[in-house]
Amino acid sequence: MLCLLKLIVIPMFLGDSWGLTDMAVSLPKLRVHVGDSAFMGCVIQSTKGKHVDKVDWIFSKGEHAKNEYVLYYYSNYSVPKGRFQNRSHLVGDILQNDGSLLLQNVEEADQGTYTCEIRFKSESLVFKKSMELLILPEEPKELTVLVGGSIKMGCFFQSTEEKHVTKVDWVFSSGEHAKEEAVLRYDLSMRSGYSQSQGRFQNRVNLVGDISHNDGSIMLQSVKESDQGVYTCHICLGKLESRKTIVLRVIQEESQMSISPTPLPKTDRPMILDGNQLVMIVGILCATLLLLPVLILIVKKTQWNKRSVNSMSSLKNLESKEKSNPEKHVYSSISTQEVMGQEPSGQSEATYMTMHPVWPSLPKASSMALSSVRSK
């Protein structure tokens, strides 16, 4: 009986939300940007000689919302569930009664309440701890800066526990297969938190994040064109590590109006037409089919008229040519005097006209013969 009383009273003195049921206290809040990682601690103190038998992580969006399993641990197996399957990891040391959870690549739909339930072997009691996860808008994964300017690149690792950043590494790569270059390194184990910029970034990179709040952000100054590329941050809380990648684009001042800071992603979704557009397209097709025979008749009639005009023009040209070259004839007169009886001397002679066609280019002999005939 005394042992049972201790198990009930001890959680009340732990200053946390442990107990048989959720206590009416404000839940610890964890604010995380979309795409970042969140560490949610779940550690039980003062349980000497007890061994964890089962750990359940449950997610709820609200008071009346249906609960979802995030992950459960049983018989030395950790099993992520549902949409959390590839993003949730049990990172606590079970032998130390630590069932802490690491949630990576946080999404907007992950906002809500997370409850950790731990059961010990040969115990019927369930120890619970709840916390609220608040999702902040995603920070840009692509940044644009002018040559000679400065740019801040963020790197966070949020935790509900009093865990502090132990190491921050920033590396740079100019391309997909290019060799990585060290940009900045912070290591708590060296000279009580020693940070140093490396290589060609020396004296141009500073650690500006608040390490006590798990912020490993840096500031890059006097940016050069060669600084364009991919920057990767590795931030550690002890043995836990979170990774973030940022693409930096460097532009000249005169070209800043023509280059957008964050290019829109391309989509291959097909274009969908609404009702009005479909009606217009069908109407155009119908009108085209109806007018097509009329257009064909007009074209044929035009061609026939053109041929008729050409024929009339050819006929007129022929007539004009005939008129301009008429057939030439030579008319000659022959005087013949016949005495029929005795006619008065004053009567005039009768004249007869004989027509002889003149052919072009008659031979000279024929011309002479004709002349002799005329003389006779």
C-alpha positions in Angstrom: 0.0 0.0 0.0 2.9 2.4 0.8 4.5 1.6 -2.5 1.3 2.4 -4.4 1.0 5.7 -2.5 4.5 6.6 -3.5 3.9 6.0 -7.1 0.9 8.3 -7.0 2.5 11.1 -5.0 5.9 11.1 -6.7 4.7 12.4 -10.1 2.9 15.3 -8.3 6.2 16.5 -6.9 8.2 16.2 -10.2 6.9 19.6 -11.4 5.8 18.1 -14.7 2.6 16.8 -16.3 3.2 13.2 -15.2 0.3 11.3 -13.6 -2.5 9.0 -14.2 -4.3 11.6 -16.3 -3.4 14.8 -17.9 -3.2 17.6 -15.4 -4.8 21.0 -15.9 -1.5 22.9 -16.5 -0.2 24.8 -19.5 1.5 22.5 -22.0 5.1 23.3 -23.0 5.0 24.8 -26.5 7.5 24.1 -29.3 7.6 26.4 -32.3 9.1 24.9 -35.5 9.3 26.1 -39.1 7.9 23.9 -41.8 10.7 21.6 -43.0 12.8 21.8 -39.8 13.2 19.2 -37.1 11.6 19.0 -33.6 12.9 17.2 -30.6 10.2 16.3 -28.0 11.6 14.9 -24.8 10.0 12.2 -22.7 12.2 11.2 -19.7 11.1 9.7 -16.4 13.1 10.5 -13.2 13.2 8.7 -9.9 12.3 5.2 -11.1 15.1 3.2 -9.7 15.0 -0.5 -10.6 12.2 0.1 -13.1 12.5 -0.9 -16.8 10.5 0.6 -19.6 8.2 -2.0 -21.2 6.2 0.2 -23.7 6.3 3.7 -25.1 3.5 5.3 -27.1 3.5 8.6 -28.9 0.0 9.9 -29.8 -1.0 12.9 -31.8 -4.3 14.9 -31.5 -5.4 18.0 -33.4 -8.0 19.0 -30.8 -10.1 18.0 -27.9 -12.7 16.1 -30.0 -10.4 15.1 -32.8 -9.4 11.4 -33.5 -6.1 10.4 -32.1 -3.3 9.2 -34.4 -0.4 7.0 -33.5 3.0 8.6 -34.2 5.2 5.8 -33.0 5.2 3.0 -30.4 8.0 1.0 -28.8 7.5 -2.6 -27.6 9.7 -5.6 -27.1 12.8 -3.7 -28.2 11.2 -2.6 -31.5 10.4 0.9 -32.5 7.6 1.2 -35.0 6.6 4.6 -36.6 3.0 4.7 -37.8 0.9 6.3 -40.6 2.0 9.6 -42.1 4.8 9.8 -39.5 6.4 6.6 -40.7 9.5 8.1 -42.4 9.8 11.1 -40.2 9.5 10.0 -36.6 12.4 8.4 -34.6 12.6 7.2 -31.0 16.0 8.7 -30.0 15.9 8.4 -26.2 17.8 5.8 -24.3 15.2 3.3 -23.2 17.6 1.9 -20.5 17.7 5.4 -19.0 13.9 5.6 -19.1 14.1 8.0 -22.0 11.4 7.8 -24.7 12.2 11.1 -26.5 11.0 11.6 -30.0 12.6 13.3 -33.0 10.2 14.5 -35.7 11.9 15.6 -39.0 10.6 17.5 -42.0 7.8 19.0 -40.0 4.6 19.7 -42.0 1.7 22.1 -41.4 -0.6 19.2 -40.6 1.7 18.3 -37.7 0.5 21.1 -35.6 -1.3 19.8 -32.5 -0.8 18.1 -29.2 1.7 15.2 -28.8 1.4 12.9 -25.8 4.0 10.4 -24.6 2.9 7.4 -22.6 5.4 5.2 -20.8 4.6 1.9 -19.1 7.0 -0.1 -16.9 7.3 -3.8 -16.6 5.0 -5.4 -13.9 3.3 -2.0 -13.4 -0.2 -1.0 -14.3 0.4 2.7 -14.1 0.8 4.9 -17.2 3.1 7.9 -17.1 2.1 10.7 -19.5 3.6 13.8 -20.8 2.0 16.2 -23.3 3.4 19.1 -25.3 2.0 21.4 -28.0 3.7 21.8 -31.4 3.1 25.1 -33.2 4.1 25.2 -36.9 5.6 28.4 -38.4 5.7 29.3 -42.1 8.5 27.7 -44.1 11.6 29.7 -44.4 12.8 30.3 -48.0 14.9 27.4 -49.4 16.2 29.7 -52.1 17.7 33.1 -51.4 18.9 35.8 -53.8 21.5 38.4 -53.1 23.4 41.1 -55.1 27.1 40.9 -55.6 28.8 42.7 -52.8 25.8 42.4 -50.5 25.1 40.4 -47.3 22.7 37.6 -46.7 21.5 35.7 -43.5 20.9 31.9 -43.7 19.0 30.3 -40.9 19.5 27.0 -39.2 17.4 25.9 -36.2 16.9 22.8 -34.1 14.0 23.2 -31.6 13.6 21.1 -28.4 11.2 20.9 -25.5 14.1 19.8 -23.2 17.0 21.8 -21.9 19.3 20.6 -24.6 21.7 23.0 -26.2 23.5 23.0 -29.5 26.9 21.2 -29.3 28.0 21.5 -32.9 27.2 23.5 -36.1 28.8 22.8 -39.4 28.1 24.8 -42.6 29.4 23.5 -45.9 29.2 24.8 -49.5 29.0 23.1 -52.9 28.9 24.9 -56.2 27.2 22.1 -58.1 25.7 18.6 -57.8 29.0 16.7 -58.2 31.3 19.5 -56.9 33.5 19.0 -53.9 32.2 20.4 -50.6 34.0 23.3 -49.0 33.9 24.2 -45.3 32.2 27.5 -44.6 32.0 27.7 -40.8 32.4 25.3 -37.9 31.1 25.7 -34.3 32.1 23.1 -31.7 31.2 23.5 -28.0 33.9 21.0 -27.0 36.6 23.3 -28.4 37.6 26.4 -26.4 34.1 26.7 -24.8 32.3 27.2 -28.1 34.8 28.0 -30.8 33.6 29.1 -34.2 35.7 29.8 -37.2 35.0 30.5 -40.9 37.0 28.3 -43.3 38.9 28.7 -46.6 37.8 31.4 -48.9 34.9 32.3 -46.6 37.3 33.4 -43.9 36.5 36.8 -42.5 33.3 36.9 -44.5 31.1 34.5 -42.4 29.9 35.1 -38.9 27.7 33.0 -36.5 24.8 35.3 -35.7 22.3 32.8 -34.3 21.7 32.4 -30.5 23.2 29.1 -29.7 21.5 29.0 -26.3 18.2 28.9 -28.2 19.4 26.2 -30.7 19.9 28.8 -33.5 22.9 28.2 -35.7 22.2 30.9 -38.3 25.1 32.6 -40.2 25.7 35.9 -42.0 27.6 35.9 -45.3 29.1 39.3 -46.2 30.8 40.8 -49.3 29.1 38.2 -51.5 30.9 37.2 -54.7 29.6 35.6 -57.9 31.5 32.4 -57.0 29.5 32.2 -53.7 26.4 31.0 -55.7 25.5 27.4 -54.9 24.1 25.1 -52.2 24.8 25.7 -48.5 24.1 22.9 -46.0 23.8 23.3 -42.2 24.4 20.4 -39.8 23.3 21.3 -36.3 23.6 18.8 -33.4 22.0 18.5 -30.0 24.4 16.0 -28.5 24.1 12.9 -30.7 21.0 14.2 -32.4 21.5 15.9 -35.8 19.3 18.1 -38.0 20.1 19.1 -41.5 19.0 22.0 -43.6 19.9 23.0 -47.2 19.7 26.5 -48.8 20.2 27.5 -52.4 21.9 30.9 -52.8 21.6 32.8 -56.1 24.0 35.7 -56.7 23.0 38.4 -59.3 24.4 41.6 -60.7 22.7 44.8 -59.8 21.5 45.6 -63.4 19.9 42.2 -63.8 18.0 42.1 -60.5 14.7 43.2 -62.2 14.8 40.4 -64.7 15.5 37.6 -62.3 12.9 36.6 -59.8 14.2 35.7 -56.2 12.2 32.5 -56.0 11.3 30.8 -59.3 7.9 29.2 -59.3 7.8 25.5 -59.5 6.8 24.0 -62.8 3.8 21.9 -63.1 2.6 19.5 -65.7 -1.0 19.6 -64.8 -3.2 19.8 -67.9 -5.2 22.9 -68.6 -8.9 22.5 -67.8 -11.5 24.4 -69.9 -14.6 25.9 -68.3 -18.1 25.7 -69.8 -18.0 29.1 -71.6 -14.7 28.2 -73.3 -16.1 24.8 -74.5 -19.2 26.5 -76.0 -17.1 29.0 -77.8 -14.8 26.3 -79.3 -17.8 24.2 -80.4 -19.4 27.3 -82.0 -16.3 28.1 -83.9 -16.0 24.6 -85.2 -19.7 24.5 -86.3 -19.4 27.8 -88.1 -16.3 26.7 -89.9 -18.0 23.5 -91.1 -21.1 25.5 -92.3 -19.0 28.1 -94.1 -16.6 25.7 -95.7 -18.9 24.8 -98.7 -19.7 28.5 -99.3 -16.0 29.4 -99.3 -15.3 26.6 -101.8 -18.0 27.9 -104.2 -16.7 31.4 -103.9 -13.2 30.3 -104.8 -14.4 28.2 -107.8 -16.6 31.1 -109.1 -13.7 33.5 -108.8 -11.4 31.2 -110.8 -14.2 30.8 -113.5 -14.6 34.5 -113.8 -10.9 35.0 -114.0 -10.7 32.4 -116.9 -13.6 34.2 -118.7 -11.9 37.6 -118.4 -8.7 36.0 -119.8 -10.7 34.5 -122.7 -12.4 37.8 -123.6 -9.1 39.6 -123.4 -7.5 37.1 -125.8 -10.4 37.5 -128.3 -10.2 41.3 -128.2 -6.5 41.2 -128.8 -7.0 38.9 -131.8 -9.6 41.3 -133.3 -7.5 44.3 -132.8 -4.6 42.5 -134.5 -6.8 41.6 -137.5 -8.0 45.2 -137.8 -4.5 46.5 -137.7 -3.4 44.2 -140.6 -6.3 44.2 -143.1 -6.0 42.2 -146.4 -4.7 44.5 -149.1 -6.3 44.6 -152.6 -5.3 46.5 -155.7 -7.9 47.8 -158.0 -7.1 48.5 -161.6 -9.2 50.2 -164.3 -9.4 49.1 -167.9 -10.9 51.3 -170.5 -12.7 49.5 -173.3 -14.3 51.2 -176.2 -16.7 49.3 -178.3 -18.3 50.8 -181.4 -21.8 49.6 -181.7 -23.0 51.0 -184.9 -22.5 54.7 -185.0 -22.7 56.4 -181.7 -22.6 60.1 -181.3 -19.1 61.4 -181.1 -19.8 63.2 -178.0 -20.7 60.1 -176.0 -18.2 59.2 -173.3 -16.3 56.0 -173.1 -17.5 53.2 -170.8 -15.1 52.2 -168.2 -15.0 48.7 -166.5 -13.3 47.9 -163.3 -11.5 44.6 -162.8 -10.1 43.6 -159.4 -6.9 41.7 -159.2 -5.6 40.5 -155.9 -2.0 41.4 -155.2 -0.1 38.7 -153.3 2.8 39.6 -151.2 6.2 39.3 -152.6 5.3 38.1 -156.2 8.1 36.9 -158.3 9.6 39.4 -160.6 8.8 37.3 -163.8 5.1 37.2 -162.8 5.0 40.9 -162.4 6.4 41.5 -165.8 3.9 39.1 -167.4 1.0 40.9 -165.7 2.2 44.2 -167.0 2.4 42.9 -170.6 -1.2 41.6 -170.3 -2.4 44.9 -169.1 -0.7 46.7 -172.0 -2.5 44.5 -174.4 
